[in-house]
Amino acid sequence: MKSVKNEKPPKASKVKGQKFIKTQITPVEPYDPEALIEVQHLTKTFDGLKVLDNISTKIFKGEKVAVIGPSGSGKSTFLRCLNVLEDPTDGYVFFEGSNLCDLNVDINIRRRRMGMVFQQFNLFNNMKVLENITLAPVHVGLQDLRKTQRKNFFIRLCNLFRSKDKKAPLLAVEKTKKQIKAEAEQNAKRLLERIGLLDKADVYPSTLSGGQRQRIAIIRALAMSPKVMLFDEPTSALDPEMVGEVLALIKEVADEGMTMVIVTHEMGFAREVASRVLFMADGIITEEGAPKQLFEQPQTDRLKEFLSKVL
């Protein structure tokens, strides 16, 4: 009998110049250049339990996609795979044409353009509100500044060994450290004023209500000028009377044209704001469509059962 002990798993088909995560075994397919996000055959397992099972879908610029379904259906895991906070066990996630499962892709650069809002706010309680909002823009700005300075150092070094007519020009330094911090602070104050919380700039998040903290978490994500916003049940940790103010801000952001994917149990909000709804159950998207179609004319028994319990 032939031993299979040392057999290796099948390798992913490679596109020239790409190197995929080792666990990927499904061949990558050509992505749709019109899609802002494209998911191909996404699978995720935890300790042998398959949480996501071969999901494929596309999200286009300007879409507002609501993800609904029973607890434990894989909604939050799906959302976290979109910006690779969870590494897919198999399958691929494309964002702006870049394969986020490609080890040659700098995932941190891509995440700059993907805002994420969590259930539990995820604000730093040892930092004041203004510091929470400016933290990422300042960090990224200084990171880019240091990168440019390092490149200029090596350009200067190489120019020492070049003739005068062959010296390479230095890269432009667009902003100083002081300017980066000043612009981030100015933008943060503008966003706080937008939500009526400018007077809370110098207080600590722990002194604020849940609704206030979640609205600050939303503008913290907006401070990075993202191309897409990902919301993971943003109202689930709030008292009922605070839900409305958070949903109103999300709707305002949606009306401004922001692409968003929101995992939610707020069916009324999904019906009102979403341009498309995905219904997930048992780790798969069992049905999707426009809100009116999905809520009023469900096709699958699983969705009919779910809606009968929540509407």
C-alpha positions, 0 to 999 in steps of 0.5 A: 500500500502506498504511503501518503504520509509525506505527500505535499498539498497541491500548490496554488497556480502562480501568476508571474511575479506573485507569491501566495500564502502557503495555505492557498490551494485554490488557483487564483482567477483573473480579477474584475478591474471594475470591482473595488473589492473582489473575494474569490473562493474565500474559506476560513477554518478554526481548529478544523471548524469551517467558518467560511466556505468557498465564498465569492463576491464583488463589491463595487465603488459606491456600494453600501453592502449590508451583511445579515444573518444569524449569530455564528454564521461567519459574518464578522469573520468574513468582514475581518478577512476583507482587510486580512485581519484574519488570514484566509485558509484558502481563497483570495481577496483583491482590493483595488486590483491588489491581491491581499493574499500575495506576500509581495503586497504590503498589507499595511499600505492597503489597510490605510485605505480601508477604514474599520469600525469595531463592536467595542470601539477599540479606542485607547483609554490612556490617550485623549480623544484628539490623540486617538484620532490623530494617532494613525494619520501622524504615524503614517505621515511620519513613516512616509517622511522617514522613508523619503529621507532614507531614500534621499540619504542613499541618493546622496551617497550614490551621487558622491560617485557620479559625475556632475551631469549624472547625479540623481535628483533628490525626492521632494519632501512634501511635509515636515514633521511639524506640518504632518502633526498640525494637519492631522490635528486640524482635520481631527478637530474638523471631524469632531466638530462635525459630530458635535464633540469638539468640546471632548477633544481633551478628555479620555474616552472612558469618560464618554458614553458608548454612543459618543465613543462609537461616533469617535471611532467612526471619525477616527477611521474617516481621518485616514480618508479611506476608500471603503469603510468596514463596520462590524456590528457597530451598534451591538455594544450600545444601549438602545437609546444610543443606537440612533445617533450612531446609525445617523452618522453612518447614514450620513457617511453613506449619503456622501458616497462612501463605499461600505460593508456593514455587518448588522442586526439592524434590519430597518437600517439595512433596508433603508441604507444598503444598496445590496444585502448579503444573507449569510448562514452556515459560513456561506452567502445563501442569498443576496439582492436589493433590500426590497427584493430580499426582505419582501421576496426571500427565495430560500427557506433559511432566509424566510425562517430568519426574517420571521424571527427578526422582523 
